[in-house]
Amino acid sequence: MTTNFRLPGPTPLPPAVLEAMQREMIPHRGGEFKALFGEILCLAREIHRTEGDVLVWPASGSAGWEVAIVNLFSPGDAVLATVCGDFGDRFARIAARFGLDVRRLDVPWGSAVTPEALAGALDGGAPVKGVFLTHNETSTGVTNPLPELAQVARDHGALTVVDAVSSAGGLPLETDAWGLDFVLSGSQKAWMCPPGLLIAAVGARAWDAHRSARFPRFFWDLTAARESAMANMTPTTPPLTLLYAYHAALQMITAEGVDAVWARHAAMGELTRAGIRDLGLKLFADPVYASNTLTSFQPPAGVEVDDLLRTLRRDHQVEAQKGQGAIADQIVRIGHMGWVHEPEMRGALTALGASLRSLGARQPLVAVL
Ligand code: PLP
């Protein structure tokens, strides 16, 4: 029996992506590579809904925070970091380590950052050069209201730096229409690729900020990446196999249609939340802001998170994940992003009900499927 791989990243690879990775190496300064990379950048721009630049590095998503910091800011610059979970917290801590003057807007985990709260934080203090936003907080399963938050940030003259690691490719993301200045993501989530590619969309205001940003940088330098990208190349040896994979995935998303992909994610989110509720379980995220790329819930009293995950894996070949940070042992997270359809989600919900029953949970645990 194959594993029903329901982590909130990495995510399962579609057959076309797996097949693309079988391809032999090609010269990375030759015409074949340039045609491939040119098409990747073009498709990625379309899916990000931007006329601006999209750049790619061999790295995991976390590098995107560093790319943003060293390219758009200078030591001592004030920024506001919005924090509603573990990833927002990491972004804030990395910025502090680089010597930015980090102000924080913390909200309880499981809640979203609201435009009102952001406006309150920005109105109250000295101006900030940038606002850090986590589009989809993977540690809690919350999707923040990004268009509204970006509007508030812009109204206050701040750059919007967006962590879209678990949203890009799966949730509506309108880089230009929403006025997002820097959007970072990682290949291993809704992009349906293996881990290892950092993808960043960079808009005009970000380029303006970049020109006066004074951190030293080499590998992450935006100017170097853009100069190469203009020739459909990368400054250093590109991760060819990952780029073959990304190319295949972008073609799949384009063939399905970006709006259809977003709608499929919305349907998977609905289905999963309904199934969890039917099992009598408590969803963790504020329902108004529940994510359509992953769902988090609390196990019933008397059932430990680790036992539930072990039972799911051992008896049903379903891989899910626990929480992070302070809520690591309080919630379970089930991913439904990327290459995911109804049968896998229904299978996971059935397995969840059976696992809870075998662990002696008391609720009437029958998912209505
Ligand atoms: N930001 C978010 C929202 C994430 O979900 C993750 C990883 O899960 C990261 C950042 C860090 O990405 P990576 O683990 O690829 O470095």
Residues whose N, C-alpha, C, O or C-beta is under 5 A from the ligand:
A	BS01	PLP	S60 G61 S62 F87 N136 T138 D163 V165 S166 G186
